[in-house]
Amino acid sequence: MDHAGSVIGPLLAFALLAAGSAIASWLLVPVMGLKGAAAALAIAACVQIGGMCFILRRALQRMEVAG
């Protein structure tokens, strides 16, 4: 996905992904150990999917307005 021609989209998505992963790992790994690490990875994947859906939705809205 080329983030629909946007420059800010990939940077924002990466920042949210890194922050979500870091916070989840910081909170879950000390408490749950390896299971916490797996949960933090799942949370990071959900954040990434959500960010990509948001970027795609905005791109489709721009296409509807333009066309």
Backbone torsions as a table, in degrees:
resi	resn	phi	psi	omega
1	MET	NA	128.4	-179.1
2	ASP	-93.2	16.1	177.7
3	HIS	59.5	33.6	171.6
4	ALA	54.4	38.7	175.4
5	GLY	75.1	11.5	-178.7
6	SER	-97.4	147.9	176.5
7	VAL	-95.8	-36.1	-177.8
8	ILE	-72.2	-34.0	-177.2
9	GLY	-53.8	-53.4	-179.6
10	PRO	-63.4	-37.3	-179.9
11	LEU	-66.5	-43.7	178.8
12	LEU	-66.0	-42.8	179.2
13	ALA	-62.4	-43.0	179.6
14	PHE	-66.0	-40.7	179.6
15	ALA	-64.5	-43.2	178.0
16	LEU	-65.7	-39.9	178.3
17	LEU	-63.4	-46.2	-179.9
18	ALA	-64.5	-42.7	179.9
19	ALA	-66.1	-44.7	179.1
20	GLY	-62.3	-42.2	178.6
21	SER	-65.7	-43.6	-178.6
22	ALA	-65.4	-44.5	-179.3
23	ILE	-66.2	-44.6	179.4
24	ALA	-62.7	-42.4	179.2
25	SER	-65.5	-42.5	-179.2
26	TRP	-62.3	-37.1	-178.8
27	LEU	-83.6	-38.6	-169.5
28	LEU	-92.7	-36.0	-175.0
29	VAL	-64.6	-44.7	179.6
30	PRO	-63.6	-30.4	-176.9
31	VAL	-84.5	-43.9	-171.1
32	MET	-109.3	-6.5	179.7
33	GLY	69.3	-133.7	-176.4
34	LEU	-64.1	-34.8	176.4
35	LYS	-65.2	-35.2	175.7
36	GLY	-66.1	-37.1	177.1
37	ALA	-65.2	-40.4	177.6
38	ALA	-65.6	-40.5	178.2
39	ALA	-65.5	-39.7	178.2
40	ALA	-63.5	-38.3	177.2
41	LEU	-65.8	-39.7	177.3
42	ALA	-65.0	-39.7	177.7
43	ILE	-63.9	-42.3	178.7
44	ALA	-62.3	-39.3	178.0
45	ALA	-64.9	-40.4	177.6
46	CYS	-64.7	-39.4	177.5
47	VAL	-63.8	-41.3	-179.6
48	GLN	-66.0	-44.0	179.3
49	ILE	-63.4	-42.5	178.0
50	GLY	-62.1	-41.9	178.3
51	GLY	-64.5	-41.2	178.4
52	MET	-66.5	-38.6	176.8
53	CYS	-63.8	-40.4	178.3
54	PHE	-62.9	-45.4	-179.9
55	ILE	-63.1	-43.1	-179.7
56	LEU	-65.6	-41.1	179.2
57	ARG	-62.4	-43.6	178.4
58	ARG	-63.2	-39.2	179.5
59	ALA	-65.5	-41.0	178.9
60	LEU	-67.2	-36.7	176.8
61	GLN	-64.6	-40.3	177.7
62	ARG	-65.1	-36.2	178.8
63	MET	-68.2	-36.6	178.9
64	GLU	-66.8	-39.4	-179.9
65	VAL	-67.3	-41.3	-176.9
66	ALA	-74.1	-31.3	-172.3
67	GLY	-115.4	NA	NA
